[in-house]
Amino acid sequence: MNAGAVNVIYGPLGFAGNQIWTQNTFGVLDVAEANDLFGMALTVGDFNGDNRDDLAIGVPNEDWGAVADAGAVNVLYGAAGGLSAVNNQFWSQTTAGVLDVVEAGDAFGRSLAAGDFNSDGRDDLAVGVP
């Protein structure tokens, strides 16, 4: 219950080819757990520079061991025909290079934004940790 999901409906809006994504979708990193809230926050950007839109998905209530609601972000990459789980990424405050540490209630991923924050011509990802 409340594990979360994201339904992608491709344009022109209709039923052909739409996708539903969860943490239990084949190839998506991690697993769906009660109250994860996968999909509570979403943002789109070309995070890998391949000229295709990618989707960052907030999972603000993801637990890390005994640390409740520390949060995480799944990133699915665009491919020919839509989003793909190939080479998807799973980010948290336990990921090497991400600053700070996981703490109960951090809700890493509760809000997300994409933009070229360092002016290098590529999209970057900002992750809210309320």
C-alpha positions as CSV (number, residue, x, y, z in Angstrom):
1,M,0.0,0.0,0.0
2,N,1.3,3.5,-1.0
3,A,4.4,2.0,-2.6
4,G,3.7,4.3,-5.6
5,A,3.8,4.1,-9.3
6,V,4.2,6.4,-12.3
7,N,2.1,6.0,-15.5
8,V,3.7,7.5,-18.6
9,I,1.1,8.2,-21.4
10,Y,2.9,9.1,-24.6
11,G,1.7,11.7,-27.1
12,P,-0.4,12.2,-28.9
13,L,-2.2,11.3,-25.7
14,G,-3.8,7.9,-26.0
15,F,-3.5,4.3,-24.9
16,A,-0.8,3.0,-27.3
17,G,2.5,2.3,-25.8
18,N,1.9,3.9,-22.4
19,Q,4.0,2.5,-19.5
20,I,3.6,2.0,-15.8
21,W,6.7,2.1,-13.6
22,T,7.2,0.9,-10.1
23,Q,10.2,-0.2,-8.1
24,N,9.0,-3.7,-8.9
25,T,9.2,-3.1,-12.7
26,F,11.8,-5.5,-14.2
27,G,15.2,-3.8,-14.2
28,V,14.3,-0.9,-11.9
29,L,16.7,-0.6,-9.0
30,D,15.4,-1.3,-5.5
31,V,12.1,-2.9,-4.6
32,A,8.6,-1.4,-3.8
33,E,7.8,-1.3,-0.2
34,A,4.7,0.0,1.7
35,N,4.6,3.8,2.0
36,D,7.7,4.5,-0.2
37,L,5.6,7.0,-2.2
38,F,7.5,6.3,-5.5
39,G,6.4,9.0,-7.9
40,M,5.5,11.7,-5.3
41,A,7.8,14.0,-7.1
42,L,8.8,14.0,-10.8
43,T,11.1,16.0,-13.0
44,V,12.3,15.7,-16.6
45,G,15.7,16.5,-18.0
46,D,18.4,15.1,-20.3
47,F,20.6,14.0,-17.5
48,N,22.9,11.8,-19.6
49,G,23.3,14.2,-22.6
50,D,21.9,11.9,-25.3
51,N,19.2,14.4,-26.5
52,R,16.4,12.3,-25.0
53,D,14.3,13.2,-22.0
54,D,15.0,11.2,-18.8
55,L,12.7,11.0,-15.8
56,A,13.8,11.5,-12.1
57,I,11.3,9.9,-9.7
58,G,11.2,10.8,-6.0
59,V,10.8,8.1,-3.4
60,P,10.7,10.2,-0.3
61,N,9.7,7.5,2.2
62,E,12.4,5.0,1.2
63,D,13.9,3.4,4.3
64,W,17.6,2.7,4.6
65,G,17.9,-0.2,7.0
66,A,16.6,1.0,10.3
67,V,16.6,4.6,9.1
68,A,12.9,5.4,8.3
69,D,11.9,7.7,5.5
70,A,15.4,8.8,4.5
71,G,14.3,8.9,0.8
72,A,15.8,8.2,-2.6
73,V,15.5,9.0,-6.3
74,N,15.2,6.6,-9.2
75,V,16.3,7.9,-12.6
76,L,15.0,6.2,-15.8
77,Y,16.6,7.1,-19.1
78,G,14.9,7.9,-22.4
79,A,15.4,5.4,-25.3
80,A,13.9,4.9,-28.7
81,G,10.3,4.3,-28.0
82,G,10.1,5.6,-24.5
83,L,11.7,5.3,-21.1
84,S,13.8,2.3,-20.3
85,A,15.2,0.7,-17.1
86,V,18.5,0.0,-18.9
87,N,21.3,1.7,-16.9
88,N,18.7,3.3,-14.5
89,Q,20.2,4.8,-11.4
90,F,19.1,4.9,-7.7
91,W,20.4,7.9,-5.7
92,S,20.3,8.5,-2.0
93,Q,22.4,10.2,0.7
94,T,24.3,6.9,0.9
95,T,25.4,7.2,-2.8
96,A,29.1,7.9,-3.1
97,G,29.7,11.6,-3.8
98,V,26.3,12.7,-2.5
99,L,26.8,15.1,0.4
100,D,25.4,14.6,3.9
101,V,24.2,11.3,5.4
102,V,20.8,9.5,5.7
103,E,18.7,10.5,8.7
104,A,15.2,9.5,9.7
105,G,12.7,11.7,8.1
106,D,15.0,13.4,5.6
107,A,12.6,12.6,2.7
108,F,15.4,12.9,0.1
109,G,13.5,13.2,-3.2
110,R,10.3,14.8,-1.8
111,S,10.8,17.6,-4.4
112,L,12.9,17.6,-7.6
113,A,14.0,20.1,-10.2
114,A,16.0,20.0,-13.3
115,G,18.1,22.7,-14.9
116,D,21.5,23.7,-16.1
117,F,22.7,24.9,-12.7
118,N,26.4,25.0,-13.5
119,S,26.0,26.4,-17.1
120,D,27.8,23.5,-18.8
121,G,25.0,23.0,-21.3
122,R,23.7,19.8,-19.6
123,D,20.7,19.2,-17.3
124,D,21.4,18.8,-13.6
125,L,19.2,17.4,-10.9
126,A,18.3,19.2,-7.7
127,V,16.9,17.0,-4.9
128,G,14.9,18.4,-2.1
129,V,15.6,17.2,1.4
130,P,13.0,19.0,3.5
